[in-house]
Amino acid sequence: MKVGTIKIITGIEYITTTAEIDAVIDAINKQAKIVRSAEAAKKKAVLSVGDRVTINGKKNKNTEGVISRMKVKRAIVRCKNDQGATVLWDCPFSILEAV
């Protein structure tokens, strides 16, 4: 563990009210949103229309496809389903990996 992580964990022991807990949860949620946005921006920078990608989602584990359209926060990915039909998935950049 990093030193900062240890300080945070030991600091949690001093929380004594629900208001303090709510403030900590709010701060964590805001930071999580910033981190997720930065990670998605990094992936979007290396992906483009026509790239082959793997979708690593809960329902679509390791489904391969081709990016057909890029939006601000998501990409439209053309994939084949189990029956061989072409389907379009609207995927956040965070679950896409370049092949």
N, C-alpha and C positions, 0 to 999 in steps of 0.2 A: 504494500500500500504506500501511496505517496504521503508525505508529511502533511500536506493540506487536508487530505482525506481523514487522517487520524485526528487532526484538530477539530474537524467538523463532527466526527463521531463522538469525540469526548465532550464537545460543546453541547451536544444534544442532551446530555445528562442534566444540564442546568436549566432546561426548559421546565417551567412550573405551571403555566396556564395554557388554556386552549387558545387564547389569543396569540400567544407566542408560537404555538404549533401551527396555527393558521398562517401566520406571517412567514414561517419557514417553508411551509408547503407552497405558498404563493411564490416565494423567491425561487424555489426549486423548479416549479412549473414554468416560470418565465425563462430561467436559464436553459431548461430542456428544450423549449421552443427555439431559442437562439442556436443551440447546438445542432438540433435537427435541421434547421434552415441552412446552416453553414455546410453540413454534410450533403444535403440535397443539392446545394449550389455547386459543390465540388464535382458531384456526379454529373450534373447537367452540363458542366463545362467540358467534360470529356466525351459526352454522347451527342449524336446527331442523327438526323433522319437517315434511314437506311442501315444503321448499325444493327448487328445481331446482338441480342441481349438474352440474359436468363432472368426470369422473374422469380424472385425468392420470397414469395408471399405465403400466407398461412394456407390458403386454399390451393394455390398454384405452385407447388414446390418444384423448383427447377424446371419450369416450363420455358422453352426457347421460343423466341420470336424475333421480329424485325420492327424497329421503330418506324411508324408511318407518319407520325405527327408529334411535334413537341409543343407543349403549352407552357404556361408560366411555371406551374408547380408539378405538372404531371405529363406523361407521354402516352400516346395511343400506340399500343403494341399489337401487331398482327401475329396471331399464333394459330396453330392447328390444335383442335380438340381431339379427344380419344377416338371419335368417329371419322376423323380426317377433314372435318369442315373447318373453314377459316373463321376465326372469331377475333374480335377486337377487344383488348383489355385497356382500360384507362388506369394507368399505374403511376403511383408516386415515384419519383426518382430514387427515393431511398431503398426501394426493393429491387432495383434494376442493377445488373452487373454486366459489363461488356464481355462478349465471348471472344 
